[in-house]
């Protein structure tokens, strides 16, 4: 890949040094943001939106944000790659319902690894964080330091230091009255909300066990081009590299784990024992992640949760969740509860909604009311459930919640540079060590 200042601004950022070196830069960004916000607020009450991560999910989030509040503008976009920005912008501008509120000019298209920082320095009020999960902790910290409200796509980190960082950042966001809305979208689905309300009210009695599956097929991948460096190839195919996605259990199947966490009122488990591997996706094109996992989580009150996930083409799809209690059981996706005899005793009959849109509807409404939503804690705990499974499967060891939360393993390169980057070996249970 040709590394030119026009497409890749200085990208020598060192993740391990980030917390040490960001204070001065964050202060400058925050000051600039405050000045811009004061001047801007004096003119009108339009909320300026910035999008970081211009893939399919980011583009969708921008459309939903613009649809949620008619007094918004998309003013800036950031992505590692300029072509992603242009494709996303073209897609958004084709929607007549909000095309007139897209004002992104060339000066507000930020590329490279510093795109989020540069966007915040330019000034936005709400930022949509949709880049690969590895970058989420740093981007969130920058956003809070700049005094900006956030939509935060799932998962929020790929390792325990990242989770701990986001927990701290979320607390600061609450202190500064800033919104943090999570991309764990099922918590914004009306039918799901009603179902979990029934569970929490005791309709199924005391929970005794839970089972969830996210068995699906393969996702997209981008064939490597001769001009791409190792770093560009990996970032463009971020799903398949543990340092960028956290593995597929973290990136995709987290939705299933999050619903089980919801059932348990976000009380974490005590221990996890997991297995997994690569049976089908074994070529270098698929990086170093696994293609299947299975895990058992144990809670302090004796509840066990059984989880499995799979990404293998040609296999049976099963995305389902079940919560079993002393009085009955809940089929989460069917929004239905049956008693121990199999008789339906409750079924959701209320309105249906687009949960992706509702996330943004409620985000912007909370900002307007001055009562910003903060989903920080549960999005961190659900992410750690997925990371905990990966830790156990990769090492072949039982992992406690305390071990997982206090892990010192930092995934990713020491510096973000457009050049060589060897792929880490695939984890081997019994050989890969817990750190």
Secondary structure, DSSP 8 states (H G I E B T S, - for coil): ----TTTS------GGGHHHHHHHHHHHHHHHHHHHHHHHHHH---EEEEEE--SHHHHHHHHHHHHH-TTEEEEEEEESSHHHHHHHHHHHHT-TTTGGGB---GGGEEESTTHHHHHHHH--SEEEE-S-GGGHHHHHHHHHHTT-EEEE-S---SSHHHHHHHHHHHHHHHHTT--EEES-GGGG-HHHHHHHHHHHHTTT-SEEEEEEEEEE---------TT--HHHHHHHTGGG-HHHH--HHHHTTHHHHHHHHHHTTT---SEEEEEEE-SS--SGGGTT--SEEEEEEE-TTS-EEEEEEEE-TTS--EEEEEEEESSEEEETTTTEEEETTS-EEEE--S----HHHHHHHHHHHHHHHT---B-HHHHHHHHHHHHHHHHHHHHTS-EEHHHHHT-----S-SS--SS---------TTTS---
